[in-house]
C-alpha cells in the first residue's frame, strides 16, 4: 500500500530533472523546504494534496499529467 | 491555492455516487473513518496520498482516472 509514496517521489524527481531544476530551485519556486523535497523524492514522505499542488504548480504541470499512468 | 481540497472532495463524491456506494460502505472498503470521508467530500480535509490511495482503491479507480482533467 505504501508504494504510492515511492511513485510520487520518483515522478517529482523525473519532472524536476526534465525541467533542469535543482532541489533548491524547486524548493524556492514551490515555497517548500528543500529537505522536505528530498524526503518526498526518496519516497519517505506521505505528502498532502496541498503540498503536492505547490510542487505541481512549481513544476509547471497538472495533476492529470503528474499522475498519468499511475 | 486551497481549491484542490474542494476538487478532490467533489471527485470522491462523484465517483462514490457513480458506484452507488454510501459513505459508510466506502469507509468500510477503504478502512477509513466515515467522518473522515465526510470531511474529505466537503473539501475540508488536506488528505495525504496514502489515504487518497486507500479511497482510490476502494472506488476501484486509478490516480490517473481520479485526476483526469484536474
N, CA and C atoms of all chains as a GROMACS GRO file, in nm:
protein
  420
    1UNK      N    1   0.084  -0.121   0.000
    1UNK     CA    2   0.000   0.000   0.000
    1UNK      C    3   0.087   0.127   0.000
    2UNK      N    4   0.205   0.123   0.059
    2UNK     CA    5   0.282   0.246   0.074
    2UNK      C    6   0.358   0.281  -0.055
    3UNK      N    7   0.337   0.198  -0.164
    3UNK     CA    8   0.414   0.222  -0.285
    3UNK      C    9   0.391   0.362  -0.341
    4UNK      N   10   0.274   0.419  -0.315
    4UNK     CA   11   0.241   0.547  -0.377
    4UNK      C   12   0.343   0.654  -0.338
    5UNK      N   13   0.398   0.647  -0.215
    5UNK     CA   14   0.498   0.747  -0.175
    5UNK      C   15   0.622   0.739  -0.264
    6UNK      N   16   0.662   0.616  -0.295
    6UNK     CA   17   0.781   0.600  -0.383
    6UNK      C   18   0.749   0.646  -0.526
    7UNK      N   19   0.628   0.612  -0.572
    7UNK     CA   20   0.592   0.650  -0.710
    7UNK      C   21   0.586   0.803  -0.724
    8UNK      N   22   0.525   0.869  -0.624
    8UNK     CA   23   0.516   1.016  -0.629
    8UNK      C   24   0.655   1.076  -0.622
    9UNK      N   25   0.741   1.021  -0.536
    9UNK     CA   26   0.878   1.073  -0.523
    9UNK      C   27   0.955   1.062  -0.653
   10UNK      N   28   0.943   0.946  -0.717
   10UNK     CA   29   1.015   0.925  -0.843
   10UNK      C   30   0.964   1.020  -0.951
   11UNK      N   31   0.831   1.045  -0.949
   11UNK     CA   32   0.772   1.133  -1.052
   11UNK      C   33   0.817   1.278  -1.031
   12UNK      N   34   0.823   1.322  -0.903
   12UNK     CA   35   0.870   1.459  -0.875
   12UNK      C   36   1.014   1.473  -0.927
   13UNK      N   37   1.099   1.374  -0.895
   13UNK     CA   38   1.240   1.380  -0.938
   13UNK      C   39   1.249   1.382  -1.091
   14UNK      N   40   1.170   1.295  -1.155
   14UNK     CA   41   1.172   1.286  -1.302
   14UNK      C   42   1.134   1.421  -1.365
   15UNK      N   43   1.026   1.481  -1.317
   15UNK     CA   44   0.980   1.608  -1.376
   15UNK      C   45   1.078   1.721  -1.343
   16UNK      N   46   1.132   1.720  -1.220
   16UNK     CA   47   1.230   1.823  -1.181
   16UNK      C   48   1.353   1.816  -1.271
   17UNK      N   49   1.402   1.694  -1.295
   17UNK     CA   50   1.520   1.678  -1.383
   17UNK      C   51   1.487   1.718  -1.526
   18UNK      N   52   1.366   1.681  -1.571
   18UNK     CA   53   1.326   1.718  -1.709
   18UNK      C   54   1.328   1.871  -1.726
   19UNK      N   55   1.291   1.942  -1.618
   19UNK     CA   56   1.284   2.089  -1.625
   19UNK      C   57   1.420   2.151  -1.592
   20UNK      N   58   1.519   2.066  -1.561
   20UNK     CA   59   1.653   2.118  -1.531
   20UNK      C   60   1.659   2.199  -1.404
   21UNK      N   61   1.574   2.162  -1.307
   21UNK     CA   62   1.572   2.235  -1.179
   21UNK      C   63   1.649   2.157  -1.072
   22UNK      N   64   1.725   2.231  -0.988
   22UNK     CA   65   1.786   2.166  -0.870
   22UNK      C   66   1.676   2.157  -0.764
   23UNK      N   67   1.702   2.077  -0.657
   23UNK     CA   68   1.605   2.071  -0.546
   23UNK      C   69   1.591   2.210  -0.483
   24UNK      N   70   1.701   2.284  -0.477
   24UNK     CA   71   1.696   2.419  -0.418
   24UNK      C   72   1.601   2.509  -0.498
   25UNK      N   73   1.616   2.506  -0.631
   25UNK     CA   74   1.534   2.593  -0.718
   25UNK      C   75   1.385   2.554  -0.705
   26UNK      N   76   1.359   2.420  -0.704
   26UNK     CA   77   1.219   2.375  -0.692
   26UNK      C   78   1.163   2.417  -0.556
   27UNK      N   79   1.245   2.404  -0.452
   27UNK     CA   80   1.202   2.441  -0.316
   27UNK      C   81   1.163   2.589  -0.312
   28UNK      N   82   1.244   2.672  -0.374
   28UNK     CA   83   1.217   2.816  -0.378
   28UNK      C   84   1.088   2.843  -0.452
   29UNK      N   85   1.074   2.781  -0.570
   29UNK     CA   86   0.956   2.805  -0.655
   29UNK      C   87   0.827   2.757  -0.587
   30UNK      N   88   0.839   2.648  -0.511
   30UNK     CA   89   0.718   2.588  -0.451
   30UNK      C   90   0.692   2.641  -0.310
   31UNK      N   91   0.790   2.723  -0.260
   31UNK     CA   92   0.778   2.773  -0.122
   31UNK      C   93   0.768   2.657  -0.022
   32UNK      N   94   0.854   2.558  -0.047
   32UNK     CA   95   0.861   2.438   0.039
   32UNK      C   96   1.007   2.416   0.075
   33UNK      N   97   1.035   2.367   0.194
   33UNK     CA   98   1.172   2.345   0.239
   33UNK      C   99   1.243   2.239   0.154
   34UNK      N  100   1.369   2.265   0.121
   34UNK     CA  101   1.445   2.173   0.034
   34UNK      C  102   1.452   2.032   0.095
   35UNK      N  103   1.470   2.025   0.227
   35UNK     CA  104   1.482   1.891   0.288
   35UNK      C  105   1.349   1.814   0.277
   36UNK      N  106   1.239   1.888   0.273
   36UNK     CA  107   1.107   1.824   0.255
   36UNK      C  108   1.102   1.762   0.115
   37UNK      N  109   1.151   1.837   0.016
   37UNK     CA  110   1.151   1.785  -0.122
   37UNK      C  111   1.240   1.662  -0.132
   38UNK      N  112   1.355   1.665  -0.064
   38UNK     CA  113   1.446   1.548  -0.065
   38UNK      C  114   1.373   1.426  -0.006
   39UNK      N  115   1.296   1.447   0.101
   39UNK     CA  116   1.227   1.332   0.163
   39UNK      C  117   1.111   1.284   0.075
   40UNK      N  118   1.047   1.378   0.002
   40UNK     CA  119   0.941   1.335  -0.093
   40UNK      C  120   1.004   1.249  -0.202
   41UNK      N  121   1.114   1.301  -0.259
   41UNK     CA  122   1.177   1.231  -0.372
   41UNK      C  123   1.231   1.094  -0.330
   42UNK      N  124   1.269   1.080  -0.202
   42UNK     CA  125   1.324   0.949  -0.159
   42UNK      C  126   1.211   0.856  -0.112
   43UNK      N  127   1.085   0.898  -0.135
   43UNK     CA  128   0.973   0.810  -0.107
   43UNK      C  129   0.940   0.795   0.041
   44UNK      N  130   0.991   0.885   0.122
   44UNK     CA  131   0.970   0.873   0.268
   44UNK      C  132   0.853   0.958   0.316
   45UNK      N  133   0.804   1.049   0.233
   45UNK     CA  134   0.708   1.149   0.280
   45UNK      C  135   0.566   1.116   0.233
   46UNK      N  136   0.471   1.113   0.326
   46UNK     CA  137   0.328   1.094   0.292
   46UNK      C  138   0.269   1.232   0.264
   47UNK      N  139   0.301   1.286   0.149
   47UNK     CA  140   0.271   1.426   0.116
   47UNK      C  141   0.120   1.451   0.110
   48UNK      N  142   0.081   1.572   0.149
   48UNK     CA  143  -0.061   1.610   0.142
   48UNK      C  144  -0.091   1.669   0.004
   49UNK      N  145  -0.217   1.676  -0.033
   49UNK     CA  146  -0.252   1.726  -0.168
   49UNK      C  147  -0.220   1.874  -0.180
   50UNK      N  148  -0.230   1.951  -0.072
   50UNK     CA  149  -0.198   2.094  -0.082
   50UNK      C  150  -0.049   2.112  -0.110
   51UNK      N  151   0.037   2.038  -0.042
   51UNK     CA  152   0.181   2.046  -0.072
   51UNK      C  153   0.212   1.990  -0.210
   52UNK      N  154   0.141   1.884  -0.248
   52UNK     CA  155   0.164   1.826  -0.381
   52UNK      C  156   0.123   1.929  -0.488
   53UNK      N  157   0.015   2.002  -0.461
   53UNK     CA  158  -0.030   2.105  -0.557
   53UNK      C  159   0.079   2.212  -0.574
   54UNK      N  160   0.145   2.251  -0.463
   54UNK     CA  161   0.253   2.350  -0.471
   54UNK      C  162   0.364   2.300  -0.563
   55UNK      N  163   0.399   2.171  -0.549
   55UNK     CA  164   0.505   2.113  -0.633
   55UNK      C  165   0.461   2.107  -0.779
   56UNK      N  166   0.336   2.065  -0.799
   56UNK     CA  167   0.284   2.050  -0.936
   56UNK      C  168   0.281   2.186  -1.007
   57UNK      N  169   0.242   2.292  -0.936
   57UNK     CA  170   0.242   2.427  -0.995
   57UNK      C  171   0.386   2.471  -1.024
   58UNK      N  172   0.477   2.446  -0.930
   58UNK     CA  173   0.617   2.488  -0.948
   58UNK      C  174   0.684   2.410  -1.062
   59UNK      N  175   0.637   2.287  -1.086
   59UNK     CA  176   0.690   2.205  -1.195
   59UNK      C  177   0.619   2.234  -1.327
   60UNK      N  178   0.526   2.331  -1.320
   60UNK     CA  179   0.453   2.374  -1.442
   60UNK      C  180   0.382   2.256  -1.511
   61UNK      N  181   0.319   2.171  -1.428
   61UNK     CA  182   0.245   2.058  -1.484
   61UNK      C  183   0.106   2.058  -1.422
   62UNK      N  184   0.031   1.950  -1.438
   62UNK     CA  185  -0.105   1.939  -1.382
   62UNK      C  186  -0.116   1.807  -1.307
   63UNK      N  187  -0.220   1.794  -1.222
   63UNK     CA  188  -0.241   1.666  -1.152
   63UNK      C  189  -0.259   1.554  -1.255
   64UNK      N  190  -0.334   1.584  -1.362
   64UNK     CA  191  -0.360   1.481  -1.463
   64UNK      C  192  -0.230   1.430  -1.524
   65UNK      N  193  -0.142   1.528  -1.563
   65UNK     CA  194  -0.016   1.488  -1.625
   65UNK      C  195   0.074   1.420  -1.523
   66UNK      N  196   0.074   1.474  -1.399
   66UNK     CA  197   0.161   1.418  -1.295
   66UNK      C  198   0.127   1.271  -1.270
   67UNK      N  199  -0.002   1.237  -1.266
   67UNK     CA  200  -0.044   1.100  -1.230
   67UNK      C  201  -0.070   1.012  -1.353
   68UNK      N  202  -0.031   1.061  -1.470
   68UNK     CA  203  -0.050   0.981  -1.593
   68UNK      C  204   0.015   0.843  -1.576
   69UNK      N  205  -0.066   0.739  -1.600
   69UNK     CA  206  -0.013   0.603  -1.592
   69UNK      C  207  -0.004   0.547  -1.452
   70UNK      N  208  -0.045   0.626  -1.349
   70UNK     CA  209  -0.036   0.571  -1.211
   70UNK      C  210  -0.169   0.511  -1.169
   71UNK      N  211  -0.515   2.869  -0.379
   71UNK     CA  212  -0.428   2.751  -0.369
   71UNK      C  213  -0.502   2.634  -0.303
   72UNK      N  214  -0.600   2.663  -0.214
   72UNK     CA  215  -0.661   2.553  -0.140
   72UNK      C  216  -0.771   2.486  -0.220
   73UNK      N  217  -0.790   2.530  -0.351
   73UNK     CA  218  -0.901   2.474  -0.428
   73UNK      C  219  -0.890   2.322  -0.442
   74UNK      N  220  -0.768   2.270  -0.437
   74UNK     CA  221  -0.751   2.127  -0.465
   74UNK      C  222  -0.830   2.042  -0.366
   75UNK      N  223  -0.844   2.091  -0.241
   75UNK     CA  224  -0.920   2.012  -0.142
   75UNK      C  225  -1.067   1.998  -0.186
   76UNK      N  226  -1.123   2.109  -0.237
   76UNK     CA  227  -1.262   2.104  -0.284
   76UNK      C  228  -1.274   2.015  -0.408
   77UNK      N  229  -1.176   2.026  -0.501
   77UNK     CA  230  -1.183   1.944  -0.624
   77UNK      C  231  -1.174   1.795  -0.591
   78UNK      N  232  -1.082   1.760  -0.501
   78UNK     CA  233  -1.067   1.618  -0.464
   78UNK      C  234  -1.195   1.569  -0.394
   79UNK      N  235  -1.251   1.653  -0.307
   79UNK     CA  236  -1.373   1.615  -0.236
   79UNK      C  237  -1.488   1.589  -0.331
   80UNK      N  238  -1.502   1.679  -0.428
   80UNK     CA  239  -1.612   1.665  -0.526
   80UNK      C  240  -1.592   1.539  -0.609
   81UNK      N  241  -1.466   1.509  -0.641
   81UNK     CA  242  -1.438   1.390  -0.725
   81UNK      C  243  -1.466   1.261  -0.647
   82UNK      N  244  -1.429   1.259  -0.518
   82UNK     CA  245  -1.459   1.139  -0.436
   82UNK      C  246  -1.610   1.117  -0.433
   83UNK      N  247  -1.683   1.226  -0.408
   83UNK     CA  248  -1.831   1.215  -0.400
   83UNK      C  249  -1.888   1.168  -0.535
   84UNK      N  250  -1.838   1.227  -0.645
   84UNK     CA  251  -1.887   1.190  -0.779
   84UNK      C  252  -1.866   1.040  -0.806
   85UNK      N  253  -1.744   0.992  -0.778
   85UNK     CA  254  -1.712   0.851  -0.806
   85UNK      C  255  -1.790   0.759  -0.712
   86UNK      N  256  -1.804   0.802  -0.585
   86UNK     CA  257  -1.876   0.720  -0.487
   86UNK      C  258  -2.023   0.703  -0.531
   87UNK      N  259  -2.081   0.815  -0.574
   87UNK     CA  260  -2.222   0.810  -0.620
   87UNK      C  261  -2.235   0.727  -0.747
   88UNK      N  262  -2.137   0.741  -0.837
   88UNK     CA  263  -2.139   0.662  -0.961
   88UNK      C  264  -2.139   0.512  -0.929
   89UNK      N  265  -2.066   0.475  -0.825
   89UNK     CA  266  -2.055   0.334  -0.788
   89UNK      C  267  -2.172   0.292  -0.695
   90UNK      N  268  -2.259   0.386  -0.662
   90UNK     CA  269  -2.375   0.354  -0.578
   90UNK      C  270  -2.336   0.315  -0.436
   91UNK      N  271  -2.225   0.376  -0.387
   91UNK     CA  272  -2.178   0.344  -0.251
   91UNK      C  273  -2.222   0.454  -0.154
   92UNK      N  274  -2.262   0.416  -0.033
   92UNK     CA  275  -2.286   0.515   0.073
   92UNK      C  276  -2.149   0.551   0.132
   93UNK      N  277  -2.144   0.660   0.211
   93UNK     CA  278  -2.018   0.695   0.278
   93UNK      C  279  -1.977   0.580   0.372
   94UNK      N  280  -2.077   0.517   0.435
   94UNK     CA  281  -2.046   0.406   0.528
   94UNK      C  282  -1.978   0.292   0.452
   95UNK      N  283  -2.034   0.257   0.337
   95UNK     CA  284  -1.978   0.142   0.259
   95UNK      C  285  -1.836   0.175   0.212
   96UNK      N  286  -1.817   0.302   0.163
   96UNK     CA  287  -1.683   0.341   0.117
   96UNK      C  288  -1.585   0.340   0.235
   97UNK      N  289  -1.632   0.388   0.350
   97UNK     CA  290  -1.545   0.392   0.469
   97UNK      C  291  -1.500   0.251   0.505
   98UNK      N  292  -1.591   0.158   0.500
   98UNK     CA  293  -1.560   0.018   0.533
   98UNK      C  294  -1.458  -0.038   0.433
   99UNK      N  295  -1.486  -0.014   0.304
   99UNK     CA  296  -1.400  -0.069   0.198
   99UNK      C  297  -1.260  -0.010   0.203
  100UNK      N  298  -1.251   0.118   0.242
  100UNK     CA  299  -1.121   0.188   0.240
  100UNK      C  300  -1.050   0.178   0.375
  101UNK      N  301  -1.123   0.121   0.474
  101UNK     CA  302  -1.066   0.113   0.610
  101UNK      C  303  -1.030   0.254   0.662
  102UNK      N  304  -1.125   0.347   0.635
  102UNK     CA  305  -1.109   0.487   0.678
  102UNK      C  306  -1.238   0.526   0.752
  103UNK      N  307  -1.227   0.611   0.852
  103UNK     CA  308  -1.345   0.652   0.930
  103UNK      C  309  -1.445   0.729   0.844
  104UNK      N  310  -1.574   0.700   0.861
  104UNK     CA  311  -1.677   0.766   0.780
  104UNK      C  312  -1.670   0.918   0.794
  105UNK      N  313  -1.649   0.968   0.915
  105UNK     CA  314  -1.647   1.114   0.933
  105UNK      C  315  -1.529   1.176   0.857
  106UNK      N  316  -1.421   1.100   0.841
  106UNK     CA  317  -1.306   1.150   0.764
  106UNK      C  318  -1.348   1.166   0.618
  107UNK      N  319  -1.424   1.066   0.568
  107UNK     CA  320  -1.470   1.072   0.428
  107UNK      C  321  -1.564   1.193   0.410
  108UNK      N  322  -1.650   1.214   0.508
  108UNK     CA  323  -1.742   1.329   0.501
  108UNK      C  324  -1.662   1.460   0.493
  109UNK      N  325  -1.553   1.470   0.571
  109UNK     CA  326  -1.474   1.594   0.570
  109UNK      C  327  -1.395   1.607   0.439
  110UNK      N  328  -1.350   1.492   0.382
  110UNK     CA  329  -1.283   1.498   0.251
  110UNK      C  330  -1.382   1.549   0.146
  111UNK      N  331  -1.502   1.489   0.144
  111UNK     CA  332  -1.601   1.525   0.042
  111UNK      C  333  -1.647   1.670   0.055
  112UNK      N  334  -1.642   1.726   0.178
  112UNK     CA  335  -1.687   1.866   0.194
  112UNK      C  336  -1.571   1.964   0.171
  113UNK      N  337  -1.455   1.908   0.124
  113UNK     CA  338  -1.344   1.997   0.087
  113UNK      C  339  -1.267   2.053   0.205
  114UNK      N  340  -1.288   1.994   0.323
  114UNK     CA  341  -1.221   2.049   0.442
  114UNK      C  342  -1.090   1.978   0.475
  115UNK      N  343  -1.065   1.862   0.409
  115UNK     CA  344  -0.955   1.779   0.454
  115UNK      C  345  -0.837   1.787   0.358
  116UNK      N  346  -0.716   1.814   0.410
  116UNK     CA  347  -0.594   1.814   0.329
  116UNK      C  348  -0.539   1.671   0.329
  117UNK      N  349  -0.602   1.587   0.249
  117UNK     CA  350  -0.579   1.443   0.254
  117UNK      C  351  -0.437   1.408   0.208
  118UNK      N  352  -0.380   1.305   0.268
  118UNK     CA  353  -0.246   1.260   0.228
  118UNK      C  354  -0.260   1.159   0.114
  119UNK      N  355  -0.148   1.135   0.042
  119UNK     CA  356  -0.158   1.045  -0.074
  119UNK      C  357  -0.185   0.901  -0.030
  120UNK      N  358  -0.137   0.861   0.086
  120UNK     CA  359  -0.163   0.724   0.132
  120UNK      C  360  -0.312   0.705   0.160
  121UNK      N  361  -0.376   0.801   0.225
  121UNK     CA  362  -0.522   0.790   0.247
  121UNK      C  363  -0.598   0.804   0.116
  122UNK      N  364  -0.547   0.891   0.026
  122UNK     CA  365  -0.614   0.906  -0.104
  122UNK      C  366  -0.604   0.774  -0.182
  123UNK      N  367  -0.488   0.706  -0.169
  123UNK     CA  368  -0.472   0.577  -0.239
  123UNK      C  369  -0.575   0.475  -0.186
  124UNK      N  370  -0.600   0.476  -0.054
  124UNK     CA  371  -0.699   0.384   0.003
  124UNK      C  372  -0.837   0.409  -0.059
  125UNK      N  373  -0.872   0.538  -0.076
  125UNK     CA  374  -1.003   0.572  -0.135
  125UNK      C  375  -1.007   0.532  -0.282
  126UNK      N  376  -0.897   0.559  -0.353
  126UNK     CA  377  -0.891   0.529  -0.497
  126UNK      C  378  -0.904   0.378  -0.521
  127UNK      N  379  -0.840   0.299  -0.435
  127UNK     CA  380  -0.851   0.152  -0.448
  127UNK      C  381  -0.995   0.109  -0.415
  128UNK      N  382  -1.051   0.165  -0.310
  128UNK     CA  383  -1.188   0.128  -0.268
  128UNK      C  384  -1.291   0.170  -0.373
  129UNK      N  385  -1.261   0.277  -0.446
  129UNK     CA  386  -1.350   0.323  -0.553
  129UNK      C  387  -1.323   0.252  -0.685
  130UNK      N  388  -1.228   0.158  -0.680
  130UNK     CA  389  -1.195   0.076  -0.798
  130UNK      C  390  -1.156   0.164  -0.918
  131UNK      N  391  -1.074   0.266  -0.888
  131UNK     CA  392  -1.027   0.353  -0.998
  131UNK      C  393  -0.875   0.366  -0.986
  132UNK      N  394  -0.816   0.459  -1.057
  132UNK     CA  395  -0.670   0.479  -1.053
  132UNK      C  396  -0.642   0.627  -1.029
  133UNK      N  397  -0.517   0.660  -0.990
  133UNK     CA  398  -0.481   0.802  -0.973
  133UNK      C  399  -0.503   0.876  -1.106
  134UNK      N  400  -0.463   0.812  -1.217
  134UNK     CA  401  -0.475   0.878  -1.348
  134UNK      C  402  -0.621   0.912  -1.377
  135UNK      N  403  -0.712   0.814  -1.354
  135UNK     CA  404  -0.854   0.838  -1.382
  135UNK      C  405  -0.911   0.939  -1.282
  136UNK      N  406  -0.866   0.925  -1.154
  136UNK     CA  407  -0.919   1.014  -1.050
  136UNK      C  408  -0.889   1.160  -1.083
  137UNK      N  409  -0.765   1.186  -1.132
  137UNK     CA  410  -0.722   1.326  -1.154
  137UNK      C  411  -0.740   1.370  -1.299
  138UNK      N  412  -0.811   1.290  -1.378
  138UNK     CA  413  -0.834   1.329  -1.518
  138UNK      C  414  -0.898   1.469  -1.524
  139UNK      N  415  -0.834   1.556  -1.603
  139UNK     CA  416  -0.890   1.690  -1.619
  139UNK      C  417  -0.855   1.787  -1.509
  140UNK      N  418  -0.782   1.741  -1.406
  140UNK     CA  419  -0.750   1.833  -1.295
  140UNK      C  420  -0.613   1.898  -1.317
   0.00000   0.00000   0.00000
